[in-house]
Amino acid sequence: MKRILSILFLLTLFLSVQAERVKVRIFSNSRIELINISFDLGQYNLYGDGQLLEKNVGEGLSVIVKAVPNGVNVAVNDYVYGNYKKVELKATDTACILCLNPPSVTQRTYEGNLIITAINATALQLVNDVDFETYLAGVAQSEIYGNDPEIFRVQATISRTWALRNINKHSKDGYNFCDHVHCQAYHNRCVRPDIMLGTIRSTGETIVDANGNLIETPFHSNSGGQTCNSEDVWRASLPYLRSVKDTFSYRMKQSNWTKTITQDKWLNYFEKTHKLNIQDPSVKKELLSFKQDSRKSELMGIRLTRIRNDFGLKSTFFSVRVDPNTGNVILDGHGYGHGVGLSQEGCIRMVSLGKNYDEIIRHYYAGAHIHHDAKTPDRYVANYVHEIEKIIADDKAHPGKVKSKKDDWLGRLFRLRDRQEREEVYDPEKDKDEGEWDFKW
C-alpha cells in the first residue's frame, strides 16, 4: 500500500496514461538571451551537464543563465560556475516554485524543474519539466477566464484530452509541448484555488467518441452564435466537430466586431490575389454585399480562412456592406477564433445558466462523451477537493489578508499529500495535530 501511495502526486492522479510528467517549452514566442531565476518556495539542486554544481539553492539566491557560444553560462549570485551544454534546476520536494525574470519580458512563476539549453550563441531554450496535472491547471488559467470552478473543469478536461492525443507533438525538439497557441497557452503556474479546484474535479476525465477513442478537442474564444465544421477550417471532416447553433455565445465580450477597409484595398485584394474580375458588376456586387446569416466556408470560391488570415480578422463569420458616406467597406463580424469545437465564452455562459459540464461538452462535440478513468483514486481526489474548498472559504472569510508562503494554498495541499503518503489512510482528525496547517489570521 505504501509503495502505491508513494507515487501519488497531488496533481498526477490520472494513472492510466503515460503522462505523469511533461516537458513544456516556455517563453517559446520570445527571444530570451539571459534569464535571472529566483525562488518563491522550496529549494532546488543546480546541475551543469549532469554534474551537481550547488545543492539547496533557494530564497535569497539568484541563478543567472545566459547564452554563450556552444552553450550556456551559469552563475549563482556573483559566483560564476562556467559554461555548459545543459543547465538544470531540480526541485528537492513537491512544493517548489521558480520565479523567472528575463529582461523586457513579463515575469512568470512555475512549479517543477527547469532545463536550459542554447538554441544558438545568443538565445536560450527553457523547458519546464512538470507534473502533467499541474501543467493542465496552468493551461486552464492561461486559456479561459471566469470565477466558477466548473468553467475550469471543462477547460481542464478539454486540455487533458488534447494533450494526451498530442503528447509527442514536439518530440523531435526534445519536449512535449510549447506554451503558445501552437499547442496550448501555459503562461504561469496556477495561482488561483478556484482554478485548481476545477482541475482537480476533472481528474481522470477525458473526452472520447463512441468507440472510446480520444477525440480532437479544439476550442476558440467565441463562436459568434454558430460553430464551424472542421472541414471548413482544416479540410479534414470529423464527425464530432459539426457546426452547431450556439446562442450561448451571444452578448459576451467577443461576440461582435467590425473592421473598416477602403473599398479599393478590398476589391484590389480579390483582383490581384485571387484573379477575380472586379469590373464585372455581379462580381463587384457580391464582394461588396456578401452576407452570412449562417456560417459559410467560401466567398466566391475563396476560402474564408484565407481571407481572415490575409486581413487579420477575428473570425470568418462576417458580412460585408459599404458605408454610404465614405464608400469604405465595413465588415460586421461575429465571434473570435477559428470557430471549431468549444466556444469558451459559450461555455462560460452555459455554466452561469447552471448547465452541467457534461452537457456543455456534448453541446460542442457531437456524439462525444466524458470517459471517467476507473483507476483514478477517487477518495484522494475527494480529499483534495475538500481541502481546497476549505481554503477558498478561508479566503472569502478574510478578504485581502496577506498570508505567508508557508500558508500558500499549493504548499498546504502538497503537505496534505505528503502526510497521506506517511499515514497510508487519510484521517482528517490529524489536522489539529499539525500546527502548520492552522491559518494564523
KEMAR-351854 format. One line per field, with one value per residue (C-alpha): residue in three letters; x negated, y, z negated. Coordinates in steps of 0.05 Angstrom, whole numbers. Layout:
N
r = Ala;...
X = X;...
Y = Y;...
Z = Z;...
REM end
This chain:
441
r = Met;Lys;Arg;Ile;Leu;Ser;Ile;Leu;Phe;Leu;Leu;Thr;Leu;Phe;Leu;Ser;Val;Gln;Ala;Glu;Arg;Val;Lys;Val;Arg;Ile;Phe;Ser;Asn;Ser;Arg;Ile;Glu;Leu;Ile;Asn;Ile;Ser;Phe;Asp;Leu;Gly;Gln;Tyr;Asn;Leu;Tyr;Gly;Asp;Gly;Gln;Leu;Leu;Glu;Lys;Asn;Val;Gly;Glu;Gly;Leu;Ser;Val;Ile;Val;Lys;Ala;Val;Pro;Asn;Gly;Val;Asn;Val;Ala;Val;Asn;Asp;Tyr;Val;Tyr;Gly;Asn;Tyr;Lys;Lys;Val;Glu;Leu;Lys;Ala;Thr;Asp;Thr;Ala;Cys;Ile;Leu;Cys;Leu;Asn;Pro;Pro;Ser;Val;Thr;Gln;Arg;Thr;Tyr;Glu;Gly;Asn;Leu;Ile;Ile;Thr;Ala;Ile;Asn;Ala;Thr;Ala;Leu;Gln;Leu;Val;Asn;Asp;Val;Asp;Phe;Glu;Thr;Tyr;Leu;Ala;Gly;Val;Ala;Gln;Ser;Glu;Ile;Tyr;Gly;Asn;Asp;Pro;Glu;Ile;Phe;Arg;Val;Gln;Ala;Thr;Ile;Ser;Arg;Thr;Trp;Ala;Leu;Arg;Asn;Ile;Asn;Lys;His;Ser;Lys;Asp;Gly;Tyr;Asn;Phe;Cys;Asp;His;Val;His;Cys;Gln;Ala;Tyr;His;Asn;Arg;Cys;Val;Arg;Pro;Asp;Ile;Met;Leu;Gly;Thr;Ile;Arg;Ser;Thr;Gly;Glu;Thr;Ile;Val;Asp;Ala;Asn;Gly;Asn;Leu;Ile;Glu;Thr;Pro;Phe;His;Ser;Asn;Ser;Gly;Gly;Gln;Thr;Cys;Asn;Ser;Glu;Asp;Val;Trp;Arg;Ala;Ser;Leu;Pro;Tyr;Leu;Arg;Ser;Val;Lys;Asp;Thr;Phe;Ser;Tyr;Arg;Met;Lys;Gln;Ser;Asn;Trp;Thr;Lys;Thr;Ile;Thr;Gln;Asp;Lys;Trp;Leu;Asn;Tyr;Phe;Glu;Lys;Thr;His;Lys;Leu;Asn;Ile;Gln;Asp;Pro;Ser;Val;Lys;Lys;Glu;Leu;Leu;Ser;Phe;Lys;Gln;Asp;Ser;Arg;Lys;Ser;Glu;Leu;Met;Gly;Ile;Arg;Leu;Thr;Arg;Ile;Arg;Asn;Asp;Phe;Gly;Leu;Lys;Ser;Thr;Phe;Phe;Ser;Val;Arg;Val;Asp;Pro;Asn;Thr;Gly;Asn;Val;Ile;Leu;Asp;Gly;His;Gly;Tyr;Gly;His;Gly;Val;Gly;Leu;Ser;Gln;Glu;Gly;Cys;Ile;Arg;Met;Val;Ser;Leu;Gly;Lys;Asn;Tyr;Asp;Glu;Ile;Ile;Arg;His;Tyr;Tyr;Ala;Gly;Ala;His;Ile;His;His;Asp;Ala;Lys;Thr;Pro;Asp;Arg;Tyr;Val;Ala;Asn;Tyr;Val;His;Glu;Ile;Glu;Lys;Ile;Ile;Ala;Asp;Asp;Lys;Ala;His;Pro;Gly;Lys;Val;Lys;Ser;Lys;Lys;Asp;Asp;Trp;Leu;Gly;Arg;Leu;Phe;Arg;Leu;Arg;Asp;Arg;Gln;Glu;Arg;Glu;Glu;Val;Tyr;Asp;Pro;Glu;Lys;Asp;Lys;Asp;Glu;Gly;Glu;Trp;Asp;Phe;Lys;Trp
X = 0;-55;-91;-27;-17;-89;-76;-13;-28;23;39;16;73;90;55;78;39;-34;-39;-55;-104;-111;-163;-138;-179;-164;-174;-171;-146;-201;-275;-310;-384;-392;-348;-351;-319;-297;-258;-190;-183;-226;-297;-330;-393;-433;-465;-511;-516;-492;-543;-517;-541;-505;-454;-393;-390;-331;-304;-355;-397;-394;-415;-435;-439;-459;-472;-545;-579;-570;-527;-502;-538;-512;-525;-495;-495;-565;-598;-606;-607;-624;-596;-555;-513;-454;-436;-382;-346;-314;-263;-282;-209;-139;-124;-177;-165;-213;-208;-234;-256;-280;-296;-239;-191;-137;-159;-130;-129;-129;-130;-172;-241;-275;-320;-361;-400;-423;-387;-447;-501;-451;-386;-363;-313;-276;-236;-192;-192;-128;-72;-20;39;0;-12;63;81;33;65;135;112;79;134;201;229;284;297;336;293;338;312;242;265;290;226;181;219;212;139;123;155;117;51;58;74;15;-35;-91;-77;-146;-183;-234;-251;-262;-198;-123;-90;-105;-69;-38;25;-12;2;38;24;-15;-39;-45;-35;36;43;118;151;216;179;143;209;239;176;176;250;235;180;184;234;224;269;279;320;370;311;276;221;195;222;191;216;203;231;236;256;326;366;407;471;452;391;356;350;278;270;288;225;176;202;210;282;291;359;356;335;400;428;480;522;493;536;496;441;485;475;406;340;320;390;385;333;326;269;264;225;220;261;201;159;216;230;157;142;192;168;93;90;148;155;228;255;278;302;358;418;442;374;367;437;423;357;390;454;433;479;472;536;507;435;407;339;325;334;337;297;244;238;257;200;152;188;187;113;95;135;121;195;221;263;290;362;373;417;398;430;409;412;455;418;346;351;308;322;348;341;393;365;384;340;266;223;226;296;287;305;319;333;300;347;406;381;376;448;473;441;474;541;529;512;474;403;420;478;431;381;435;463;398;371;426;435;376;379;335;295;281;217;232;162;169;164;230;221;157;189;246;197;161;227;249;183;184;257;236;180;228;277;220;201;272;278;214;212;147;109;37;13;-58;-88;-80;-5;-5;52;6;-42;16;43;-26;-33;34;7;-58;-20;25;-36;-63;2;29;101;126;150;177;172;96;102;106;41;1;-5;-30;40;74;81;60;101
Y = 0;48;36;54;117;139;150;190;262;315;331;268;221;201;134;102;148;154;227;233;288;331;377;445;497;563;633;598;661;705;710;700;715;719;700;713;658;669;623;635;570;509;492;466;429;461;417;431;375;326;347;375;446;470;440;472;535;575;640;696;668;683;637;676;639;669;643;638;605;530;531;570;606;598;637;637;708;732;664;641;565;567;544;481;448;439;471;441;463;403;412;378;368;376;447;487;549;583;656;671;741;751;823;860;802;795;754;684;632;556;493;432;430;475;453;506;496;543;549;586;631;686;651;604;547;539;476;465;392;389;343;333;357;417;435;429;476;527;518;527;592;617;596;618;669;666;652;587;524;487;532;507;436;438;471;422;363;390;408;340;305;348;338;262;259;305;283;276;339;367;302;317;382;346;367;352;420;493;546;584;576;526;479;507;572;560;626;616;566;563;615;612;560;561;542;486;463;455;419;371;356;337;287;224;254;255;264;203;182;125;75;102;137;205;259;323;379;447;508;582;646;657;624;686;644;584;538;513;445;421;415;488;507;448;405;341;324;296;270;303;372;392;462;477;537;569;623;618;658;718;782;762;801;774;766;821;862;909;926;983;973;1021;997;1000;956;906;899;901;844;799;822;815;757;715;739;758;806;864;901;850;882;816;801;871;867;801;825;888;856;787;761;707;697;628;607;595;569;609;677;669;604;634;602;649;623;653;720;720;707;759;815;795;786;759;705;682;697;765;802;859;927;994;1057;1105;1166;1145;1088;1045;971;952;881;864;804;755;714;707;648;591;572;496;458;491;565;586;645;600;552;610;629;557;549;614;584;522;474;411;406;341;376;433;385;346;411;428;358;319;248;252;236;240;179;171;133;74;76;146;143;179;183;223;269;279;296;348;378;383;417;467;484;500;545;582;591;617;667;692;699;741;782;819;784;771;700;675;629;573;582;585;540;500;485;468;417;387;378;341;295;283;266;218;182;174;152;107;124;195;218;290;288;291;362;391;356;394;467;487;473;526;594;650;710
Z = 0;-19;47;85;44;54;128;118;134;116;187;221;206;277;273;337;383;399;379;306;325;387;415;438;474;441;468;536;571;543;555;488;485;410;351;276;235;163;116;86;48;33;55;118;136;193;246;305;357;304;252;186;180;118;70;38;79;53;27;26;83;157;214;276;342;409;478;500;560;556;493;433;377;306;243;172;146;161;167;240;249;323;389;401;455;408;341;297;234;200;144;78;59;86;62;101;142;191;209;280;297;369;388;424;415;362;301;294;240;250;208;224;256;307;364;401;465;521;587;615;587;568;548;493;495;429;415;354;332;292;266;321;280;254;326;341;284;313;382;354;321;385;434;403;355;303;229;227;217;267;323;307;301;372;397;359;388;459;449;419;478;528;491;489;563;580;527;579;618;605;591;645;608;542;507;509;519;527;485;543;586;630;572;511;473;409;383;309;253;228;173;162;117;156;220;184;155;224;249;191;200;272;253;295;345;420;480;525;585;589;595;533;572;551;597;622;576;610;575;590;555;583;640;655;650;693;693;756;787;781;857;866;830;834;892;851;835;764;742;674;699;732;738;684;667;605;575;511;546;556;515;490;493;562;593;645;682;741;787;837;902;960;1019;1065;1019;1011;1085;1107;1060;1096;1164;1153;1104;1129;1202;1197;1249;1205;1267;1274;1238;1209;1180;1151;1122;1087;1058;1030;1004;980;925;873;834;820;829;899;917;981;1014;1090;1085;1039;971;915;874;926;925;849;848;901;868;796;779;713;747;814;792;823;873;919;930;958;916;957;930;940;991;945;937;868;843;790;755;701;654;644;666;716;694;689;625;559;553;488;476;494;440;390;406;401;332;309;331;289;347;326;352;388;423;444;475;512;540;574;591;626;603;555;481;420;400;326;315;269;240;213;136;122;47;55;105;56;1;43;65;-8;-27;28;15;-57;-31;14;-44;-87;-34;-27;-103;-106;-41;-30;-85;-67;-82;-89;-37;-88;-82;-6;17;62;5;-40;9;20;-55;-55;-1;-39;-103;-66;-40;-110;-142;-86;-107;-108;-176;-179;-255;-247;-220;-290;-309;-257;-276;-207;-179;-221;-189;-236;-217
REM end
